[in-house]
Amino acid sequence: MCPHLERLADLLCCDWEFLPTVYLGLPLGASPVAGSIWNPLISRMQARLEGWKGKFLSFGGRLVLIKSVMASQPTYMCSLFRAPAHIVQAIERLQSSFLWSGANDQKKFHLVSWERCKRPKSLGGLGIPDFRRHNSALLAKWWWKVASEDSWWKRLMSVKYPNNESKWMPGKPLSPVGCSPWSQVFKMKDEFWKFAIVKPGSGDNISFWNDRWIHGTTLVDAFPRGAAAAVLPRARLSDILLRVNESFSWDIEFKYQLRGGAERERESLFSFINSNLPLLSSDQDMISWLPTSSHSFTVRSLYQQLSKEAVACLLTAGQIDDFPVKTVWQNHIPSKICMFVWLTFHRRILTQDALKRKGWSLPNRCSLCIANEEEPNHLFLHCRFTEEVWSIISHFVYFDHRIIRRDISDLIKSWPLLDPQNPKDWCTRSFLHALLWCVWIERNNRIFAEKFSSPSVVSFKIGSLIASWLVAAGKIDKSCGEDWIHNLRRALLPRSFL
């Protein structure tokens, strides 16, 4: 410790503290892999997720809150530090526990794997952002700033981490002391440059061998023996590509005559660069981000590209099946009901056969017909009670009873969407969700509340639910919806209900 530290602080009119400390909300002097600097972030996320609101949110509401917290809380911290694996696991464990259990201390079953939940909705997931990919996209933003801005901090980075081979990429940190943020950012180099190129203008600031002026690779990586034999390994593109009259020609010199495999690589090099011949001009060289139409970097676009790569790996491994995203997720239907249909499609609802598989000891009997074992296909398709509901409500809702399948997942896949502008077709679009939900509610009422309703009453609830959705979506006016419910009541309910 400096013996005159307090005196110096008085002269400079400032305070003094020991490292590590916090400056502008970010830790200084602490290792980014230490759990202590991430604990405040985890505590904030836990406070947002496990507040009193979480106790009153439905399944769909908890999903919305998880996405909101994920989009806001980690952004500042993850823009500068790469979260270690154990922190990623802790945050995902927190999100998963809240999704399936809410803010209650009671432990509940996690019905679907977290890896599936992170998939896009179009691929059978819930669209929950992947924390690691989100972190990587935020860190990669600094590569865009380094390559596209001309500022004092960029010049400082170029001096501190020099790179004699390329002006677009600062060098790799050589010392672990004093450079931990840039060490984290540098790891995102390959992730960023997979989707960015340096667009040639004059070619004066582009390294022929070391810059990515051709999409996908640098020439030194694609043709290493040719680069090693080049007389000018740091030559600029404008030095190599010469303009002769109205045409361009390559002026590449090698230290020695190439033979064998090196000669074949030389021929491939010329074939490759001739097929990607740039047209030099008097314009400035500039960086271009390929995934966006504006060619400007966005965190969202990189996150989407990283997600596509992960999906491609799953497709190659055959781990993704077709998913009827437009059938399951409909904007006019409450999210908690859409999530229930999503669980039903994946056969993850807690029917009695599922509880037995999880180790519960209970008699497996369908509470609706008291005749067969309860499992999703029986409960929603083949139970005598449910079959009567299908038959009754199909006379009042525009629905072809013949499309019923033997498997509930196949039924959801083949459910007709028809014309979304036609109110009759809107009934068909909504019918499946309303029936599955009302049958499930009737099943739960019988088991937990000992309340029993007839198929006619359940059919009336289905029709009323569809009418309320159509009114809320503006497909029919309120008076039409009230008339529909009134006609259903008169046709389906006994006099005691009128």
QUIBEL-V233557 format. One line per field, one symbol per residue. burial: I if it has 24 or more other C-alpha atoms within 12 Angstrom, else O. A space follows every 50 residues. Layout:
# QUIBEL-V233557
burial=???
This chain:
# QUIBEL-V233557
burial=OOOOOOOOOOOOOOOOOOOOOOOOOIIOOIIIOOOOIIOOIIOOIIOIII OOOIOOIIIIIIIIIIIOIIOOIIIOIIIIIIIIOOIIOOIIOIIIIIII IIIOOOOOOIIIOIIIIIIIIOIIIIIIIIIIIIIIIIIIIIIIIIIIOO OOOIOOIIOOIOOOIIIIIIIIIOOOOOIIIIIIIIIIIOIIIIIIIIII OIIIIIIIIIIIIIIOIIIIOIIOIIIIIIOOIIIIIIIIIOOOOOOOOO OIOOOOOOOOOOOOIIOOIOOOIOOOIIIIOOOOIIIIIIIOOOOIIIIO IIIIIIIOOIIOOOOOOOOOOOIIIIIIIIOIIIIIIIIIIIIIIIIIII IIIOOOOOOOOOOOOIIIIOOOIIIIIIIIIIIOIIIIIIIIIIOIIIIO IOOIOOOIIOIIIIIIIOOOOOIOOIIIIIIIIIIIIIIIIIIOOOOOOO OOIIIIIIIIIIIIIIIIIIIOIOIIOOOOIOOIIOOIIOOIOOOOOO
